[in-house]
Amino acid sequence: MAEKGDWVKIHNVVLDPSNRVSSLPADTKKVPLEAWINGFLNEDGEIGEMVEITTLSGRIVSGTLAEVNPRYIHDFGNPVPELLKIGPNLKKQLEEGSV
């Protein structure tokens, strides 16, 4: 049970596949355009129920309650070994005056 005022994440289907523009790549057109939005719950609710939230910017948005106390878990992917060497190599070259 999520309580009014809890930090939550909701889910919305913004566009069904049939409403997406025809200029999209074929694999993209097959799936809905979805949104996950974080905010403070306006009333008590259960996971899977339609709820209303207030975002940090003050927008009031409704959607299906997906998660309570969501974390930000994005990153920039795996390191690229070649790119990891650029900084130290350039620093060395600058110190040696060879750049």
N, C-alpha and C positions, 0 to 999 in steps of 0.2 A: 504494500500500500504506500503510495506517495502522498505526502501531505502538502497542503497549500503552503507556498513559499519555498518548497524544495527546488533545487537546481536539477533540471531534467533535460532530456533530449526527446523531441517529437519527430515523427516521420510523416511526410506528405508525398503523394504522387502529384506532381505539378502538371504533367502532360502524359496521357496514355499514348502508347505507340501509334495509334490511329490518328492522333492529333499533332504529331511531330512533323516538321517541315520535310519536304521531299528531297531537299538538297543535302541531307545528312548522309554519311556513309551507311551502307546497308546494315551492318551489324549494330550501329547506333540506333537506327530507326526501329529496330525490333524490340527495344526495351523502353520502359517508361522513363521520363525525366523525373528524378526523385530529389527530395530535399530533406535533410536532417537539420533541425534547428534547436539550439540550446536556449533555455530561458528559465524563469521562475514560474512554477505552477500556480495558476490562479485559484484552483479549487482542488480538493482531494481527488485522487484517481488511481486506477489500477493499470498495470502494464497491459497494453492492447486496447485500452479505452480511448475514445476521442476526448481530448482535453484542450484547454486553452492556457497559453503561457504568455508572459511578458518578457521580451528579450532585453538584453542590456541596453539597447538603443531605444527602448520604450515601445517597440511594436508589439501589438497583441496578435498572436498567431494561434490557429488551432491545428491539431493533427493527432495522430495516434501516439500515445505515450510509449516510448521505446526503451528508455533507460533512466534510472535515477542516479544522480551524481556522476554524470559521464566524464570521462577523461579525454584530454586531447592526446591522441596517439599517432599523429602523423609524423613523418620524417622525410628525409631526402633520398631514401633508398640506400643501397649498399655503396660503400666507398669505391671509387675508381682508382686503382693503384697508380696509374700514370698521373692522375691529377694530384694525388697525395705528395708526389715528389717535386712538383713544380715550385711550390713555395720555398722549401729548403734549398733547392738548386738555385733559384733566382737570388735568394738572400746571399748565398755563397758567392755567386758571380758578382753581385753588387759590392760585397766586401772586398773582393779581389780586384775590382775595377775593370773586369773584363766585359762589362755590359755598357 
